[in-house]
Amino acid sequence: MKAIATLTILFLVTSSLITFAVPIWEVSSRSFWEPLPFVRGDVSGDTRINIADMIVLLEYLAGGNGDRLDENCLGPADFNDDNKVDIADIVCIMDYLFTQGQPPEAPYPDEGYDIRTDTKGEMVGLGCWRLNEEL
């Protein structure tokens, strides 16, 4: 690492001026979120859409899911692709499984990504993400 600038901090203490010079360091590490592939609707991670996905999603919505559903990977749970994980997703899974309802939006049936932005360039979609820290 090398100092790329100096930040000067001034304090006024009882009519005396105290100055500190603090170096600003260039850091060689980078952290960023990278997308991970997933299958929409496969909430349980068993590579199929089945009743297990409804159970995991119901546990998550009830607040007792523990670590079975990763907060950084909610894309599979957003079955109806409305950018929310709620009871409507369970209803859509039930409809799909038991009444030949609509399949989920992409990425389905193959793994893929949900990387979309709105008109302001902000990320939309509940994909899967992993914090990648390069040192």
C-alpha positions, 0 to 999 in steps of 0.5 A, a space after each residue: 500500500 502507498 499513501 496517495 494523499 493526506 487528510 488534514 484534520 483541525 481541532 479547536 480546543 480551548 482557543 488552541 488549534 491542533 492539527 493532525 495529518 492523516 494519510 489516505 491509503 491506496 488499498 489493493 483489495 476490491 470487494 464487489 457483489 457478483 451474481 450467481 446462477 439459480 433456477 427460479 422456483 427451486 427454493 429448496 435447492 434440490 434442482 426440482 420444483 416440488 412441495 419442498 419448495 413450498 415448505 421452505 418458502 412457508 418457513 421463511 415467511 413465518 420467520 423460522 427458516 434459519 439458514 435454509 434460505 439465503 437472504 442474498 439468494 432470494 431469486 429462486 423464491 420469487 416464483 412470480 417475478 414481482 421482486 417480492 417474496 410473499 405468500 403470492 409466490 407460494 400460491 403460484 407454486 401450488 398453482 403450477 404443481 397442482 393445476 398445470 398453472 404457469 411456470 416461473 419466469 426465467 431463469 427456468 427451467 435452466 440455471 441463469 441470472 436475474 440481472 436487470 436494471 431500471 431506467 435509473 440504473 438501479 438493480 431490480 430483481 431478486 437474483 442470487 449474489 455473493 460478496 467477492 473479496 479480492 485481496 
